[in-house]
Amino acid sequence: MQLLFESLFNGVAIGSVLLMAALGLAIVFGLMGVINLAHGELIMLGAYTTYVVQLIFKLPALQPLYNCYVLVAIPLAFVVSGVVGILLERTVIRRLYGSPLETLLATWGVSLILQQFVRSVPMAYAAGLILALVSGFGLPLLLPSGWFAGARARLIRLGSWAFSAFLGVCLAGGLASQIDRIARADARNVDVTAPQWMRGGLEMADMTFPVPRLVIIVMTVMAVVGVSWFLNRSVWGMRIRAVTQNRSMSDCLGIPTETVDVLTFGIGSGLAGVAGVAVSLLGSVGPNVGGSYIVGCFMVVVLGGVGNLYGTVLASFAIGVLTDLIGAGRLLSVWPDMPAPLASAVEFFATTSMAQVMVFALIVVFLQFRPAGLFPQKGRMVEA
């Protein structure tokens, strides 16, 4: 029984990280049909945001609040990745809707650009650029709408972007002068130190539950509940589902489809940033960290059923449990009298990397018989 509980907990923990990483892709790919190969790099940006926030909280003035830096990093990572996703949608994706091959190639190029950007640009200046983008996109939403009507609209927009650029330069200069570690470009992997309350494990029923894993599970549950409520209960969530089912009819009914596209892409990208916070607490953060999750994210979305949130949840946990059973060699413990040839095969796949190969192979076989996934789309969703 203890072995069963250990396998379930480890599987849920692995599945939570995968679900957190795939949740944003489930919105962008599942609802919008956009194959975004830069999704892994949005996760990477969230992880680096956590690292920068950690260094800021190590400054003498903020040192007493160091244990709270994760609570600040989560919304900041959402905003950073969300803004980069919105910029990607407005500059690249918007011109490629309905062209999946071109979208795939374009986002693959963006992923390479973001990787090289992290390698070559000091994080202090990258933080200043992000602040300038956030301020530039956000100021028009905060200022009275009447200011952006008439002849002076262009001048006000130019002034808001100039003010945003000034804020970005000030932040970059301040961070570079205070934190030497992010004042210069560094392509090496970096480590995020968990706060004191996230270290160690929780003892229960002769089992040890690592606290970081428990926190990630709680974050995943909150993210799933929040996304589910937003899509099913909020006004903009209903508009997103309406545009997904019938874009032309939604446009005729007065729904701002372009705004819906930006909002959907921003939320999906922001969730990737939150996933980056979880990823940063589990290991080193580097320019290639997103590549470790992008294939798994697409597998989860396709296996669960494109556009089905609950299918994504079930697929994530199923993959997590299978990965733990195969990768940790628990099948031999469950079945000690396993025939020698089968036992040799189980031992061969009893590593994390080989277990992923086996799980993906099983998914490919499953999709041969059920290509639409566990929960296929129905009705107008199929026709859209």
TIVEX-939619 format. One line per 8 residues: number of its first residue (from 1); their letters; for each residue y, z, x of N, C-alpha, C. Coordinates in steps of 0.2 Angstrom, whole numbers. Layout:
BEGIN
NUM	a	Y Z X Y Z X Y Z X | ...
***
This chain:
BEGIN
1	mqllfesl	-6 0 4 0 0 0 6 0 4 | 6 4 10 12 4 14 13 -3 17 | 8 -6 19 8 -13 22 12 -18 17 | 10 -17 10 13 -21 5 20 -20 5 | 22 -13 5 29 -12 4 33 -14 10 | 30 -14 16 34 -16 22 35 -24 22 | 29 -27 19 30 -35 19 35 -37 14 | 35 -33 8 40 -34 3 47 -33 5
9	fngvaigs	48 -27 9 55 -26 11 57 -31 16 | 53 -32 21 55 -37 26 56 -44 23 | 52 -46 18 53 -52 15 59 -53 11 | 61 -47 8 68 -47 4 73 -47 9 | 73 -44 15 78 -43 20 79 -50 23 | 74 -54 24 74 -61 27 77 -65 22 | 75 -65 15 77 -69 10 84 -67 8 | 87 -61 9 94 -60 8 98 -63 12
17	vllmaalg	97 -63 19 101 -67 23 101 -74 22 | 95 -77 20 94 -84 19 98 -86 12 | 97 -81 7 101 -82 1 108 -82 2 | 111 -77 6 118 -77 7 121 -83 10 | 117 -86 15 119 -92 18 118 -98 13 | 113 -98 9 112 -104 4 116 -103 -2 | 119 -98 -4 123 -97 -10 129 -102 -11 | 133 -102 -5 138 -107 -5 136 -114 -6
25	laivfglm	131 -115 -2 128 -122 -3 125 -124 -9 | 123 -119 -13 120 -120 -20 126 -122 -24 | 132 -120 -23 138 -122 -27 140 -129 -25 | 141 -130 -19 144 -136 -16 139 -142 -17 | 133 -141 -15 128 -146 -16 125 -146 -23 | 123 -141 -26 120 -140 -32 124 -143 -38 | 131 -140 -38 135 -142 -43 139 -148 -42 | 141 -149 -36 146 -155 -34 142 -161 -31
33	gvinlahg	136 -160 -29 132 -165 -26 134 -168 -20 | 138 -163 -16 140 -165 -9 136 -163 -4 | 133 -167 0 129 -165 6 133 -163 12 | 135 -157 12 139 -154 17 135 -151 23 | 135 -155 28 131 -153 35 136 -149 39 | 142 -148 37 146 -143 40 146 -136 37 | 141 -135 33 141 -128 30 139 -123 35 | 134 -125 40 133 -120 45 138 -118 49
41	elimlgay	143 -122 50 149 -121 54 154 -116 50 | 154 -117 44 158 -112 40 155 -105 40 | 148 -105 41 145 -98 42 147 -96 49 | 147 -100 54 149 -98 60 157 -95 60 | 161 -99 57 168 -96 56 168 -89 53 | 164 -88 48 164 -81 46 162 -76 51 | 157 -78 55 154 -73 60 160 -72 65 | 163 -77 67 168 -76 72 174 -72 69
49	ttyvvqli	176 -73 63 181 -69 60 179 -62 60 | 173 -60 59 170 -53 60 171 -51 67 | 170 -55 72 171 -53 79 178 -51 80 | 183 -56 78 190 -55 79 192 -48 76 | 190 -47 70 192 -41 66 190 -35 70 | 184 -35 72 181 -30 76 185 -28 82 | 187 -33 86 192 -32 91 199 -29 90 | 201 -32 84 208 -29 82 207 -22 80
57	fklpalqp	202 -20 77 201 -13 75 199 -8 81 | 198 -11 87 197 -7 93 203 -6 96 | 209 -9 94 215 -7 97 217 0 95 | 221 4 100 222 11 99 225 13 92 | 229 9 89 233 10 83 228 10 77 | 222 6 78 218 6 72 211 9 74 | 210 12 80 204 15 82 201 20 77 | 205 24 74 202 29 69 199 26 63
65	lyncyvlv	201 19 61 198 16 56 193 11 57 | 190 11 63 185 7 66 179 6 61 | 177 11 58 171 11 54 172 7 48 | 178 5 46 180 2 40 181 -6 41 | 180 -8 48 182 -15 49 177 -20 45 | 171 -18 44 167 -23 40 170 -24 33 | 173 -19 30 176 -20 23 182 -24 23 | 185 -25 29 191 -29 30 188 -36 32
73	aiplafvv	183 -37 36 180 -43 38 178 -47 32 | 175 -44 27 171 -48 22 176 -52 18 | 182 -49 15 187 -54 12 190 -59 17 | 192 -56 23 195 -61 28 190 -67 29 | 184 -66 30 179 -71 32 179 -76 26 | 179 -73 19 179 -77 13 185 -82 13 | 191 -79 15 197 -83 15 197 -88 20 | 195 -86 26 195 -91 32 191 -97 31
81	sgvvgill	185 -96 29 180 -101 28 182 -105 22 | 185 -102 17 187 -105 10 193 -110 12 | 197 -108 16 203 -112 17 201 -118 21 | 196 -117 26 194 -123 30 190 -127 26 | 186 -125 21 183 -129 16 187 -133 12 | 193 -130 9 198 -133 5 201 -139 9 | 203 -137 15 206 -142 20 201 -148 21 | 194 -147 21 189 -152 22 189 -156 16
89	ertvirrl	189 -153 10 188 -156 4 194 -161 3 | 200 -158 4 206 -162 3 207 -168 8 | 205 -167 14 206 -173 19 200 -177 19 | 194 -175 18 188 -179 20 184 -181 13 | 182 -175 10 177 -176 5 180 -179 -1 | 186 -178 -3 189 -181 -9 188 -189 -9 | 189 -192 -4 188 -199 -3 181 -202 -3 | 176 -197 -3 169 -199 -2 165 -197 -8
97	ygspletl	168 -195 -13 163 -193 -19 160 -199 -22 | 153 -198 -23 149 -204 -25 146 -208 -19 | 147 -206 -13 145 -209 -7 141 -204 -3 | 135 -203 -5 131 -197 -1 130 -199 6 | 129 -205 8 127 -206 15 134 -206 19 | 139 -208 17 146 -207 20 148 -200 21 | 147 -196 15 148 -189 15 144 -185 21 | 138 -187 21 133 -184 26 136 -185 33
105	latwgvsl	137 -192 34 140 -193 41 146 -190 43 | 151 -190 38 157 -187 39 157 -179 40 | 153 -176 36 152 -169 37 149 -167 43 | 144 -171 45 141 -170 52 146 -171 58 | 150 -176 57 155 -176 62 160 -170 62 | 162 -167 56 166 -161 56 162 -155 59 | 156 -155 58 152 -149 61 153 -150 68 | 152 -156 71 153 -156 79 160 -154 81
113	ilqqfvrs	165 -156 77 172 -155 79 173 -147 79 | 170 -144 73 171 -137 73 168 -133 79 | 162 -135 81 158 -132 86 162 -133 93 | 165 -139 94 169 -140 100 175 -136 100 | 178 -136 94 184 -132 93 183 -125 95 | 178 -122 93 177 -115 94 175 -114 102 | 172 -119 105 171 -118 112 178 -119 116 | 182 -123 114 188 -125 118 194 -122 117
121	vpmayaag	195 -119 110 202 -116 108 201 -108 109 | 205 -105 112 205 -97 112 206 -95 105 | 202 -90 103 201 -87 97 208 -84 94 | 212 -82 98 219 -80 96 223 -86 93 | 223 -91 96 226 -97 94 223 -100 87 | 216 -99 87 213 -101 81 215 -97 75 | 215 -90 76 217 -86 71 224 -87 69 | 229 -89 73 236 -91 71 236 -98 67
129	lilalvsg	231 -102 69 231 -109 65 228 -107 58 | 223 -103 57 220 -101 51 226 -98 47 | 230 -93 50 235 -90 46 240 -95 43 | 242 -100 48 247 -105 45 244 -109 40 | 237 -110 40 234 -114 34 234 -110 28 | 232 -104 28 232 -99 23 239 -99 19 | 244 -97 24 251 -97 21 253 -103 18 | 252 -109 22 254 -115 19 251 -117 12
137	fglplllp	245 -116 11 242 -117 5 243 -112 0 | 245 -106 2 246 -100 -3 253 -99 -5 | 258 -101 -1 265 -100 -3 267 -104 -10 | 265 -110 -10 266 -114 -17 263 -110 -23 | 258 -106 -22 255 -103 -28 259 -97 -30 | 262 -94 -25 266 -88 -26 273 -89 -28 | 276 -94 -25 283 -96 -27 284 -99 -34 | 290 -98 -37 290 -101 -44 289 -108 -44
145	sgwfagar	285 -110 -49 284 -117 -50 290 -122 -51 | 295 -119 -53 301 -123 -54 304 -125 -48 | 303 -122 -42 306 -123 -36 303 -130 -33 | 297 -132 -36 293 -138 -33 294 -144 -38 | 300 -143 -42 301 -149 -46 308 -152 -45 | 309 -158 -45 315 -161 -43 316 -163 -36 | 322 -165 -34 324 -168 -28 322 -163 -22 | 323 -156 -23 322 -151 -18 315 -149 -16
153	arlirlgs	310 -152 -20 303 -150 -20 301 -152 -13 | 302 -158 -10 300 -159 -3 303 -155 2 | 309 -153 1 312 -149 6 309 -142 6 | 308 -139 0 305 -132 -1 298 -132 2 | 294 -138 1 287 -138 4 287 -138 12 | 292 -142 14 293 -142 22 295 -136 24 | 299 -132 21 301 -126 23 296 -121 23 | 291 -121 18 286 -116 17 281 -117 23
161	wafsaflg	280 -124 25 275 -125 30 278 -123 37 | 285 -124 38 288 -122 44 287 -114 44 | 288 -111 39 288 -103 39 281 -101 41 | 276 -105 38 269 -104 39 267 -105 46 | 270 -110 49 268 -111 56 271 -106 61 | 277 -103 59 280 -98 63 276 -92 62 | 273 -90 56 269 -84 56 263 -85 60 | 260 -91 60 254 -93 65 255 -92 72
169	vclaggla	261 -94 74 263 -93 81 264 -86 83 | 267 -82 79 268 -75 80 261 -71 80 | 257 -73 76 250 -70 76 246 -72 82 | 246 -78 84 243 -80 90 246 -77 96 | 252 -77 97 255 -73 103 254 -66 103 | 254 -63 97 253 -55 97 245 -54 99 | 241 -58 96 234 -56 98 232 -58 105 | 235 -63 108 234 -65 115 237 -60 119
177	sqidriar	242 -57 118 245 -52 122 241 -45 122 | 238 -43 116 235 -37 115 228 -37 117 | 224 -43 115 217 -43 116 215 -48 121 | 214 -47 128 213 -52 133 207 -56 131 | 202 -53 128 195 -56 127 196 -62 123 | 201 -63 118 202 -68 114 208 -73 116 | 211 -71 122 216 -75 124 215 -81 128 | 208 -82 129 206 -88 133 200 -91 130
185	adarnvdv	198 -97 130 192 -100 127 186 -98 131 | 181 -96 127 175 -94 130 169 -97 126 | 165 -101 128 159 -104 125 153 -99 124 | 153 -94 128 147 -89 128 146 -86 121 | 140 -84 120 139 -80 114 142 -73 114 | 144 -70 108 148 -64 108 144 -59 104 | 144 -53 104 141 -48 100 146 -44 96 | 143 -43 90 147 -39 85 144 -32 85
193	tapqwmrg	148 -27 86 145 -20 86 146 -17 79 | 140 -15 76 140 -12 69 144 -5 69 | 147 -4 64 151 3 64 145 8 63 | 148 14 65 143 20 65 138 21 59 | 141 20 53 137 21 47 132 16 46 | 132 10 49 128 5 48 122 5 54 | 122 10 58 117 10 63 111 15 61 | 105 14 64 99 18 63 96 15 57
201	glemadmt	91 20 54 87 18 49 87 24 44 | 85 22 38 84 27 32 76 28 31 | 74 34 32 67 36 32 65 38 25 | 60 35 22 58 36 15 51 34 15 | 46 38 12 39 37 11 36 34 17 | 37 38 23 34 36 29 36 29 32 | 41 26 29 44 20 31 51 20 33 | 53 16 38 60 16 41 63 9 38
209	fpvprlvi	69 10 35 73 5 32 79 4 36 | 80 -1 40 86 -2 44 92 -3 40 | 97 1 41 103 1 37 107 -5 37 | 107 -9 43 110 -16 42 107 -20 37 | 100 -20 37 97 -24 32 98 -22 25 | 98 -15 24 100 -13 17 107 -15 15 | 112 -15 20 119 -17 18 119 -24 16 | 115 -28 20 115 -35 18 112 -37 12
217	ivmtvmav	107 -33 10 104 -34 3 109 -32 -2 | 112 -27 -1 118 -25 -6 123 -30 -7 | 125 -33 -1 130 -38 -1 128 -44 -5 | 121 -46 -4 118 -52 -7 118 -51 -15 | 116 -45 -17 116 -43 -24 123 -44 -27 | 128 -41 -24 134 -41 -26 137 -48 -27 | 135 -52 -22 138 -59 -22 134 -63 -27 | 128 -62 -28 124 -66 -33 127 -64 -40
225	vgvswfln	128 -58 -41 131 -55 -48 138 -58 -49 | 142 -58 -44 149 -61 -44 149 -68 -46 | 145 -72 -42 144 -79 -43 142 -81 -50 | 137 -77 -52 134 -78 -59 139 -77 -65 | 142 -71 -64 147 -69 -69 153 -75 -69 | 155 -77 -63 161 -82 -63 159 -88 -66 | 153 -91 -65 151 -97 -67 149 -97 -75 | 147 -91 -77 145 -91 -84 150 -88 -89
233	rsvwgmri	155 -84 -86 159 -80 -90 166 -81 -90 | 168 -84 -84 176 -85 -83 177 -92 -85 | 184 -93 -87 187 -99 -89 185 -105 -84 | 187 -103 -78 186 -108 -72 179 -110 -71 | 175 -105 -72 167 -106 -71 165 -111 -77 | 167 -110 -83 165 -115 -88 168 -122 -87 | 174 -122 -84 177 -129 -82 173 -132 -77 | 170 -128 -72 166 -131 -66 160 -134 -69
241	ravtqnrs	157 -130 -74 150 -132 -77 152 -138 -81 | 158 -139 -85 159 -144 -89 160 -151 -84 | 164 -150 -79 165 -156 -74 158 -158 -71 | 154 -153 -70 147 -155 -67 143 -159 -72 | 143 -157 -78 139 -161 -83 142 -168 -85 | 149 -168 -86 152 -174 -88 159 -174 -86 | 160 -177 -80 167 -177 -77 172 -181 -81 | 170 -187 -83 175 -191 -87 177 -188 -93
249	msdclgip	172 -185 -97 174 -182 -103 178 -176 -102 | 177 -172 -97 181 -166 -95 188 -168 -93 | 189 -174 -90 195 -177 -88 199 -178 -95 | 196 -181 -99 199 -183 -106 201 -177 -110 | 197 -172 -109 199 -166 -113 204 -161 -109 | 207 -164 -104 213 -160 -101 211 -156 -95 | 204 -155 -93 202 -151 -88 205 -154 -81 | 208 -151 -77 211 -154 -70 205 -154 -66
257	tetvdvlt	201 -160 -66 195 -161 -62 196 -160 -54 | 202 -162 -52 203 -162 -45 204 -154 -43 | 208 -151 -47 208 -143 -45 201 -140 -46 | 197 -142 -50 190 -139 -51 187 -141 -44 | 187 -147 -42 184 -149 -35 186 -144 -30 | 193 -143 -29 195 -139 -24 193 -132 -25 | 193 -129 -31 191 -122 -32 183 -122 -30 | 179 -126 -33 172 -126 -31 171 -126 -24
265	fgigsgla	174 -131 -20 172 -131 -13 175 -125 -10 | 181 -122 -12 183 -116 -9 179 -110 -9 | 176 -109 -16 172 -104 -17 165 -104 -13 | 162 -110 -13 156 -112 -9 157 -110 -2 | 163 -113 1 164 -112 8 166 -105 10 | 169 -101 5 171 -94 6 164 -90 6 | 159 -91 2 153 -88 2 149 -89 9 | 150 -95 12 147 -96 18 150 -91 23
273	gvagvavs	157 -90 23 160 -85 27 157 -78 26 | 156 -76 20 153 -70 19 146 -69 22 | 142 -75 22 136 -75 25 137 -74 32 | 142 -77 35 143 -76 42 144 -69 44 | 147 -65 40 148 -58 41 141 -55 42 | 136 -56 37 130 -54 38 126 -56 44 | 127 -63 46 123 -65 52 126 -62 58 | 132 -60 58 135 -57 64 132 -50 65
281	llgsvgpn	130 -47 60 127 -40 61 120 -40 63 | 117 -46 63 110 -46 65 109 -49 72 | 114 -52 75 112 -54 82 119 -57 85 | 118 -61 91 124 -64 94 127 -69 90 | 133 -70 91 137 -76 88 139 -81 93 | 138 -87 91 139 -92 96 141 -99 92 | 144 -104 96 145 -110 92 140 -113 88 | 134 -112 90 128 -115 87 124 -111 82
289	vggsyivg	127 -105 80 124 -101 76 123 -104 69 | 127 -108 67 126 -111 60 120 -116 60 | 119 -119 65 113 -124 65 106 -120 64 | 106 -114 65 100 -110 64 98 -109 56 | 104 -110 52 103 -109 45 104 -115 40 | 106 -120 43 108 -126 38 102 -129 35 | 96 -130 39 90 -133 36 87 -128 31 | 87 -122 33 84 -117 28 88 -117 22
297	cfmvvvlg	95 -117 22 99 -117 16 97 -123 12 | 97 -129 15 95 -135 10 88 -134 7 | 83 -131 11 77 -130 9 77 -126 3 | 81 -120 3 81 -116 -2 84 -119 -9 | 89 -123 -8 93 -126 -14 88 -131 -17 | 85 -135 -13 80 -140 -16 74 -137 -19 | 71 -132 -16 65 -129 -18 67 -125 -25 | 73 -122 -25 74 -118 -31 76 -123 -37
305	gvgnlygt	78 -129 -36 81 -133 -41 88 -134 -40 | 90 -140 -38 97 -142 -37 102 -140 -43 | 107 -135 -41 111 -133 -47 109 -127 -50 | 103 -124 -49 100 -118 -52 101 -112 -48 | 106 -108 -50 107 -102 -46 101 -97 -46 | 98 -96 -51 92 -91 -51 86 -94 -47 | 85 -101 -48 80 -104 -44 81 -103 -36 | 88 -103 -34 90 -102 -27 88 -95 -25
313	vlasfaig	89 -90 -30 87 -83 -28 80 -83 -27 | 76 -85 -32 69 -85 -31 66 -88 -25 | 68 -94 -24 66 -98 -18 68 -94 -11 | 73 -91 -11 75 -87 -5 70 -82 -4 | 69 -78 -9 65 -72 -8 57 -74 -7 | 55 -80 -10 49 -82 -8 48 -85 -1 | 53 -88 1 53 -90 8 53 -84 13 | 57 -79 11 57 -73 15 50 -70 16
321	vltdliga	47 -69 10 41 -65 10 35 -69 14 | 35 -76 13 30 -80 16 31 -80 24 | 38 -80 26 39 -80 33 37 -74 36 | 38 -68 33 36 -61 36 28 -61 36 | 25 -63 30 18 -63 30 14 -67 36 | 17 -73 37 14 -77 42 17 -76 49 | 23 -74 50 26 -73 56 24 -67 59 | 23 -61 55 21 -55 58 14 -54 58
329	grllsvwp	10 -59 57 3 -59 57 0 -54 52 | 3 -52 47 1 -47 42 -6 -50 38 | -7 -56 38 -12 -59 34 -19 -57 38 | -19 -56 44 -25 -53 48 -26 -46 46 | -21 -42 45 -22 -35 43 -24 -35 35 | -22 -39 31 -24 -39 24 -31 -42 24 | -33 -46 28 -40 -49 28 -43 -49 35 | -45 -43 37 -48 -42 44 -54 -46 45
337	dmpaplas	-58 -48 40 -64 -52 41 -63 -59 40 | -57 -62 42 -56 -69 41 -60 -73 46 | -63 -79 43 -67 -83 48 -63 -85 54 | -67 -85 59 -64 -86 66 -59 -92 66 | -61 -98 64 -56 -104 64 -50 -103 60 | -50 -100 54 -44 -98 51 -40 -93 54 | -43 -88 57 -40 -83 61 -36 -85 67 | -39 -90 70 -35 -94 76 -29 -97 73
345	aveffatt	-30 -100 68 -24 -104 65 -18 -99 63 | -20 -93 60 -15 -88 58 -12 -85 64 | -16 -84 70 -13 -81 76 -8 -86 79 | -10 -93 78 -5 -98 81 1 -98 78 | 2 -97 71 8 -97 68 11 -90 67 | 8 -85 71 11 -78 70 17 -77 75 | 22 -81 74 28 -80 78 34 -83 73 | 40 -80 73 45 -82 69 46 -89 68
353	smaqvmvf	47 -93 74 48 -100 74 42 -104 71 | 36 -102 73 31 -106 70 29 -104 63 | 31 -98 61 31 -97 54 35 -101 49 | 41 -102 52 46 -106 49 43 -113 48 | 40 -116 53 37 -122 53 32 -123 47 | 28 -118 47 23 -118 42 26 -117 35 | 31 -113 34 34 -112 27 37 -119 25 | 41 -122 30 44 -128 28 38 -134 27
361	alivvflq	33 -134 30 27 -138 29 25 -137 22 | 24 -131 20 21 -129 13 27 -131 8 | 33 -131 9 38 -133 4 38 -140 3 | 37 -144 9 37 -151 9 31 -153 4 | 25 -150 5 19 -151 1 20 -150 -6 | 24 -144 -8 25 -142 -14 30 -147 -18 | 35 -150 -14 39 -155 -17 36 -161 -18 | 30 -163 -15 27 -169 -17 24 -169 -24
369	frpaglfp	23 -163 -27 20 -162 -33 26 -160 -38 | 31 -157 -36 36 -155 -40 43 -157 -37 | 45 -163 -36 51 -165 -32 57 -162 -35 | 58 -160 -41 64 -157 -44 65 -150 -42 | 60 -147 -39 60 -140 -37 57 -135 -43 | 58 -129 -42 55 -124 -47 58 -125 -54 | 65 -125 -54 68 -126 -60 72 -132 -60 | 69 -138 -63 73 -144 -63 79 -144 -68
377	qkgrmvea	84 -148 -67 89 -149 -71 87 -152 -78 | 91 -151 -83 89 -153 -89 95 -156 -93 | 94 -160 -98 99 -162 -102 104 -167 -98 | 111 -165 -100 116 -170 -97 117 -169 -89 | 114 -163 -87 115 -162 -80 111 -167 -76 | 105 -169 -79 101 -175 -75 105 -181 -76 | 108 -183 -81 112 -189 -82 118 -189 -77 | 121 -184 -76 128 -184 -72 127 -186 -65
***
